Amino acid sequence: MPLSECLSFNECGFLWSPGPGRKGVDMLISSPLVIKGRVFPNRCSMSPMVPNCAGEDGSVTEAYRNFYLARARARVGYIVLGGVYVHENGKGFPRQLGIHSDAVKTGLSELAQALGKYSRVGVQLSFKSLQRLPEDFKESEIAVCRKAFVEAAVRARDCGFDAIELHACHDYWLNFFLSPHFNHRRDAYGGSLENRSRLLREIVRDIRSAVGDSMILGVRLSMEEFVEDGLTLSETLQVGTWLEKLGVDYLSASGGIGKTQHRMSPPMEVPRGSLLYLAEALKRSVSVPVIGVGRLDRPEVFRKAVEEGCADIAGVGRSLIADPEYVAKVLDGRDEDIRPCLACNYCLLCLHRGEDVRCAVNPLVGRDLYRPVPLRGRLNVLVVGAGPAGLAAAAAAAERGAAVRLVEKDAVPGGMLNAGKVPPHKEPIQEFIDYLVKRAAACGVEIVTGHAVEASDIRALAPDRVIVATGSASIALRADGLEGNERVVLVESLLRSGRISTGGRYIVVGGGAAGLETAEFIAENGGSVTVIEMTETLGRGLHATRLNLMLENLARLNVAVMPNTRLVSVDGGAVRAETPGGPVVLGPFDTIVMAVGYRSEATLSRGLDPRFAATVIGDALQPRSIYEAVKEGFDAAVALKA
């Protein structure tokens, strides 16, 4: 049953779903919280983010509305609309939501009304001063921006939002003034902490005076910036106490700035709950509610944030992108049903390319309220290959009513993910495999492993439709001395075996994501590693938060990384290469790992009888990422017709 069809009013007056026949789990995180006389139905918050799907003029679009509505309907207690710009000059992304003009008020009012049926809703007022530091602003310009914040706050009140949150972290304007790393002014707005916090305190007073006492007012801070000359916890705790005295109703404890973005958007390389100590420290210093964040992407750590007193409210962002029903499932105790966030930061990669946010594991982001319609008749579907593309296609097709058989040549499902899950910090990949397999089985898919499908099998089974998701295979580079060399191994084979020779000497040819991750795996297990990459770009396809951490770890492990280095030939274990400084001989090496890319494995689809209407998806079509595999699998199922 669609979530929208099993909604009822809870004791707090919000529409909610108790889940499909399950009782909620009795926990503090599920209990109401009262702020400024307004009842929040639970202690679960959707952290502010920029989905980058508003209008170019800052207006609310259907896509923006539906993105948040899907999460609100799934019992998020408090939604904070992120990075809503207060002035045209403070816009940081192409399709960021705005509250800068009366022209956008109608859409904002309708949005507040739509979301407010299910959740408390706040607007995070922001100004992104691109390429301009505090010392670049004249006092007259500061006054204009102060006024913009106040006018935006009044619009938020008039539109019917429950709360206003000031964005004072993560390289935004108010953070710039607070931070000694950015603020080098020598007037009343620079120098001491009191001066650096002056602008924030002035805006808090201005807004409170303009909107009155009934409006909830919060502030989000980077409690630690994790740079040598940045904000420290002792300073922000003092700022927190000042803000409480000024009448701020809650504080949100984040961390990091652009240079340390792995702190504010922790990737899989950073432990879960890594920022909760900041919220806990702030909670001990103030009496107003505190929101805690920091990769709370599994139910245990999400609950812990509140249950163990680290924070009054637990906030997640990427988890709710991956699974809009994350909160509802946590509250109902349906932990195993949660589609896991990989913390791969593909969503941020999209945002920083100026694109609408998308998710590697959730193909419905961008069409968040869409649900496939049931098939009108019987349809037998054969899906070949149980990697992420095949598993996604099989589950979605079965959910529509098709009879689906999924056949995988390997002994276990997962496809290339079974190699990808091996390097350090990749545990979320196994969690995603488990989710995909469980969901396919729950939808009624017949899963057959250990059988390589041939054209004769398809003729014998005579399915109505065939979906080919046979994936890809590692490319074997051609160069003198490689063919027949027992020291040469493909990256996929090395990872699947999981065997590393302690003290062994390895060279990884290819410095893309797979090459760097493999080098890290070898070094962590006692091997000596050199990586060569023929271009100047390392870790192609990785978001900077992951790439920077990986390169730091490789340096710590004494891995030699050589960009602009092309393999020429191999003589036993010696590798001849061309570098910007001329030819070199590297080695000798015990093992030469080829990580130079992948090629499609779509032989089955070629020459197949046209009557089977085969659709090729994922890496079988073209080697790419998990995002394309899952999306194309889902889309192939949606396109089926009986």
N, C-alpha and C positions, 0 to 999 in steps of 0.2 A: 504493500500500500504506500503511495507517495506520502511523504512527511506532511504535506499540506492538508491531507485528508483525515489525519488523526489528531488534529490540533484541538485543544480545549483550553479553558481558562484555568490557570492555577490560582493558588490562594493570594498571590500578589497582584492579580488582575491582568497578567500577561497571558497571551496565547502561547501554548507550549505543547510538546508531544511527550508522553510518558514512555515512548519507545514501543516496539512491537510486542506487547504482552509481557513486558518486564517491569519490575518495580525498580525505582531509583535506589541507589546505594546511600545509606544514611551517613553522611560525612559533613564536616564543617564547610567544605568547598561548595556543597549544594545548598547551604543555608542562606537565607536572605541577609542583606546588609543595607542599613539605612544611612544615607548621606544627605544632609540638609533636608531631612523630612521626606526624601524620595527613596522608595524601596527598590533595591536592586535584587532581582529574583535569585541570584546566586553569586558566588565569588569568582566567576570566570569571565575574563575580558578578552576581546579581540584587539590586539595591539595595533596602534596606528601604522598604516602603510600607505603607499601610493600605488594603487593598481594600474594607474596610467590608462584609464579607459573613460575618463570624463570627456567632455567636449573640448576642442582646442580653445574655446572661449571660457573654459572653466565651469561650464554648465553640467548639470546632472544628465547623464545619458541612460538609456534603458540598460545597457551593459553594466554601468556603474551601480545602478539601483539593484539589479538582479544579483550582482556579485555579493552585495551586503545582505540582501533579503534572504538568500539561501542560507547564510550563516545565522541571521537573526531568528529565522524560523526553527533553527536547530538549537535553541535555548542558550545562546551566548548571553550572559547576564548584562554585559556592558560592551558596546561597540564604540570604538573611537575612530572616527573618520580621519585618516592620517594626512598630514602635510597639506592642509587646506590653505591656500595662499590668500593673504589679506590685502595685497597690493600687486598690481600688474608687474612691477619691477622685482617682485619677490617670488616669481614663479620659477621652479627648478626643473620641471619635466614637461614634455609637450602636451600631455593630456591629464594634467593634475587638476583636481577639483579646486574651485575658487569660491571665495566668499567676499570678494573684493569690490562687488558692485551690487546695487539693488536689482540689476537685470537678472541675477541668478537666484533671487530670493524665492520665486515661485517653485522652481525645481527643488530647491533645498527644503522648502516647507512640505512639499509632497513626499520627499524622501524621509524627512523626520516623522511624518505621519505614518508612512508605510512601515518603517522599521520600529517605530515606537509601540506598535501593537504587541511586539514580541520581546523587546529589549530596551534597556536604557541606552541612550545614544548621545555621544559627545562629539564635538568638532575640535580638532587640533589646529589651532591658529598658528600659521607659520609664515616665515619670510626667509627665502633662500637668497643670500647676498652673493651671487655668483661672481667670483674673481675680485670681490671687494672686501677688504678687512676693516675692522672698526675704525682705524685711523683715516680711512678714506671717506668717512661720512662727516659732513659738516653738521653742526648742531641744528641748523634749519632742516636738514634732511632727516635727522633723527626725530625731530618733532613731527615731520610728515608721516614717518613710519609708525610712531607712537599713536598718532591719530588713526592710522589705518587699522591697527590692532583693536582700538576701542570701537570704531565703526563696525568692524567685522563681528565683534562680540555682541553688539546690539542687534545686528542681523541674525546672529545665532539664536539669541533670545526670542526675537520676533518670529523666527521660523519654527519655533517649538522644540528646539533641542533641549536635552536635560542638562548638558554640561558643556563647558568650555575648557579646553586644555591648551596651555601654552607650550609650544615646541621650543624648549631651551636646551637641546642636545644635538649630537650628530652633525656638526658643521653648519647648523642653521644660525640665523642672525643673532638670536638671543644667546646661543651658545658661544658664538664668536666673542661677544662682549664679556661673558662670564669667564672665559678661558684665558689664562696668561700665555698660552701657546699662540693664540691668535691676536689678543688685545695688547697693543703696544702704545695706546694713547697715554698722554701725560696730563690729562685734564680730569674733571670730576667723573668721567666714565672709564678711567684707566688707572692702573697701578695696584692699589690695595684691593682686597676682596670686597670691601664695602663699596668702593668705587666701581669695580667691575660688575657687581650685582645691582648697581643703581638703576640701570635701564630696566631690568626685569622687575624690580620692585616698584618702579614708577608705573610701569604698564599694569601690574597687578592692581595697584591703587586706582589707576584711571578706569580700568574695566569694572572693578567693584563699584565704584561711584556711578558708572554709567548704567550698569545692568541691575543694580540693587542686590540685596542680600539673599534672595530666593534662588538665584542661579548658582549651580555648582561650578566651582572654579578649581581646576587642577593644573599642575605644572609637571612636565617631564624633564628630567635632568640626566646628563651623563655624569654619574656619580664619580667615576674614574675615567680619565681619558687614555691612560696607559701610554703616555709619552712623557719624556723626561721633564719637560717644562709645562705640562698640562695641569688641568684641574685634578685635585686629589680628593680622596674620600673625606678627609678632615675638613676641607674647605666646603664641599657640597653639603656636608652635615650641618655646617653653620648656616649655609644658605637656606637649607630646609627649615631650620628653626625660625629664621627671619620670615620666611614665606608663611609659615603657620601663624605667626603673630599678626601678619597682614590680612589674615582671613582666608588663606587658601584652604580648600576643603579636602584635597587629597594630593599625594605626590606619587609620581611614577619613576621608579629607579632603574634606569638603563645604564649603559656604559659605552665607551669608545667614541672615536671620531673617524673621519675618513681614512686617516693613516692606520688606524687600528680597527678597521671595519670587521675583522674577524671576531672582535669582542662584541660589537653591537648586533651582528647577524652571524652568530657562531655556526660555522660549517661542521661537517661530520668529524673533522679533525679535533674539534674542541669539545670537551666533556659536557654532558647535559647539566643544566642548572648552574652553569659557571658564573652567572651574575647574581645568584640569589643572596650571596653574602652581602652585597651592596644594599639590597632591599631590607635585609635583616638588620643591618647597622642603622639604616635610616628609621626603621620601625622603632628601634630602641631610643631614638633621639627626638621623635615627634609623637604626637597623640592622634594625628589625623590618619586615615587609612593610607596604606602604601601598596602600590602595585609592583609585583616582582616579575621579572622576565628572564630570558636567557636560555633558549633552546629547551623549553619544557615540552618536548615533542613526544613524550611517552607518558601514559597515565600515571605511572608511579611517581615520577619527578613533578608532574603537574599537580597532583594531589599533595605531595610533600610540601610544595611551596606554601600552602595554606595550613595544612594539617599540622606541620611542625613549627609554625609560627614565623616562617621567614617573611611572609607578606600577608596582607589582608585579602588581596585579590591576586589571582594568578593570570598572567597575560601571555597569550600565544598569537603568533601571526602566521608563520609559514605552515604550522600544523593545520590551521583552518583553511589555508589555500589547498593543501593536499586533501583534506577531508572536511568539508563544510559541517559535517555532523560530529566532529571531534568532541566537542563539549557534551553533546547529548549522549554520546556513547560512553564517555568517561563517567558521567553522572548516573547512567544506567548500569554501569559495570560491564559493558560490552567491549572490553579492551581488545579482544582478538578480532573484532570487526573493524577496527580502525585502519584506514588506509595510511600507511606510515609515511611521514615526511622523511626524505633522504638527507635533509640538510645539505643538499648539493648546491643550493643557491642558484639554480637555473632561473628561478623567478627574478632574482636580482640581476642576473645576466641580461634577461629581457629588458628590465627597467633601464639599466645603464646603457643599453643600445637604443633607448628611446622608444621601445616597443611596448605594447600592452603586456602586462604580466601574464605569464603562462606557467604551468607546473609540469614537471617531468612525469609525475605519477597520476595526475588528475586531468583527463582529457576534456572535462566539462568546464574548466576555467575559461571564461569568456562567453560561455553559453550556459550559465550556472543553473538556470531553472529548466533547461531542456531535459526532457525524458523521452527515450525512444518509444515508439508506439509498438504494440504487439503485432506480430505477423498475422496476416489474414488467413493463412492456411498452413498446412504441414510443409516443413522444409527440412531436408536432411543435409547437414553441413559437415564437411570434413575439413578440419584445420590441421595443417602439416607443420609441425614445429611448435614446441612449448616454451619458447622464450617469452619475453614480455609482450611482444606483438601478438603471438599466437594465443597466449593465455588471456590477454585483454579481449581479443576478437571472440574467442570461444565463450567466455563468460557473458559478454554483451549479446551475442547471438542467442545463447540459451535463455537469457533473461527475456528476450523477445518471443520465445516460444519455439525456437528451432531445436531439432534433435541434433546434438553436436558430438562428434567424435574428434578428440584431439590426440594426435599421434606424434610422439617424440622419439628420435633415434637414440638419444642417450638414456642412461638408466634412471635419471632423475630430471624433472622439469627445471626450467630456468634458463636454458640456452647459454648465451655468452655471459649472462649475469653470474654463472657459476665460476667463471674465471675472474670477473670483475669484483666479486665479493672477497677475494683472497687478500689483497694488499691491506696494510694497516688502516684502521678506522672505518672500514667498509662494512661493518656489521649491519647497518641499515639496509644494505642490498639483500642480505639473507632474509631480513624481516619482510622486505617487499616481495621476494619470491614466495615466501610462506603465505602472505596475504593473497597474492594472485592465484596460487594453487587452491587455497581454501575457498576463495570466492567462486572459482570455476566449478569446483566440486559441489558447492552449495547451490549453484544454479542448475545442476543436473548434467554437467559435461562429463562424458565418458573419457577418462584420461588413460591412454595406452603409452607405456614407455618401453624403451629398448627395441624399437622396430623402425628401420629406415624405410619410409614409404617410397615405392616405385610406381611407375605408370600402370603396371599390371594390377597393383593393389587398388588403384583408383577405378580402373575398369571393373574390377570384381565387386567393389563396394557400390559403385554407381551412385555417388551422392548427387544431390541437386546442385550444390555449389561447393567449390573448393577454395579455401583460403591458404595461400602458400606463405608461410612465415618461417622459412628454413634458415634465416639468419645469414651470417657472414663467417669468413674464415680469415686467419692472419695471412698477410701477403709474405711470400718468400722473395726477398730481394735477390736480384741477379747481379753477381759480381764474381770476378776470378777468385777461385779458392773456396767458394761457399758450397757448391754442389758436392754432395757426398762427404762433406766435412762433419765428422761425428761431434764436433764441439758446438755446432750450430743448432739452436732450438728456437721454435716459434714461441712468442710471448704467451699465447693462450695455453700451449702445452706445458710450459713451465709453471704457470699459475695453477692450472688444474691439478698438476702433480703435487704442488705444494712443497717440493723437496729442494732444499738449498744446502749446498756443501759449506759448512763452517770453515772460514778461511779461504774458500774458493775465490778465484779471480774471475769476475764477470765484466763483460762490456754489453751495454744495452744500446742497440742501434735504433735511434728514434726517440726524440725528446718530447713527444706529445703526451697527452694525459696517461695513456697506457704505459708508455715507456718510463715516465717519472714515477708512477705508482709502483711499477715493477721494481725499479731501482730501490725505492724505499723499502719494499718488501724484502729484497735480497739483503740490503744493508742491515735491516732490523734483525735478520736471522743469521748474521755473522759473516756475510759475504763482503768482499771488497769490490766496489762497483765504479765503473766509468760509464758516463752517458754521452753519446755523440748525437747531435741533431744538425741536419744539413742546412736548416734555415736559422734565422736569428730569433724566431718565435718559439718559446718553450711552453709546454702545457696548453696547446691550442684547444679552445673549447671550455677550459676551466675558468670559473669566476675568480677574480683577483683574491678574494678572501681565502680560497682553497690553494691557489697557486703559490701565493706568498708564503703561507704556512708550510707547504710542501718543500719549497726551495730552502726555507730556513732549516727544516728538518734534515734535508739532504746534506746541507752544509755541516750540520752538527754531526752527521754520520760519516763525514769525510768522503762523500760521494763527489767525484770529479765530474762536473757538467760542462760540456764543450759545445756551445752553439756554433753555427757556421762551419761545421766540420762534416765533410762528406766522405763516407767509406768508398775506397777505391778498389781494394782487393784484400784477400786474406791468405796468409801462408801459415797453415797449421793454426797456432793460437795467436800469431802476430797479425795486427790489423794495420794496413796502410790507409791513411786518410789524408784528405786535402783540407788545410786550414787557411785562414786569412794570412797567416805568416808563412805559408808554404807547406810542402808535404811533410808528414810525420809518420813514424812507426810507433804504434801503441801496443802495449802488452809485454810479454805474452799473456793470453787469457785462457782459462780452463773452459769457459762457456761463453758463446757469442749469442746473445738474445736478440732476435729480430722483432722489433716493434715499430714497423714502418707503415702500418695501416692495415686495412681490411678490404676484402673483396666479397661481393655478393655471392651467396650460394643459392642460385635460383634455377639450377639445371632442371629440376622437376617441372617447372612451369613451361619450359621450352619444349615444344612438340606435343604438349598435352592436347587431347581431343577438345576442340572448342565447345562441345556440348556441355562440358563440365563448368564452364564459365568461371575460370580461375581468376582470383584476385591476388596480386603479389603485394606484400606489405613489409614494413620494417626494413631491417638490414638486407633482406632478400631482394628488396627493390633497390636500395642504396644504403650503404653503411653510414649510420649517423648515431644519434643518441637515444637514450631511453624515452625522451619526450616524443620523438617521431614514431618510435615503435608502438608505444601505448596509444597515441592519438590515432595512428593509422589502423591499429587493431580495432579500436572502438568504431571508427568511421566505416570500416569495412562491414562490421556487423549492422550498423545503422542503415547501410545501403542495400542490405539484403531484401529481396522481394520474393514472396511465395508465388 
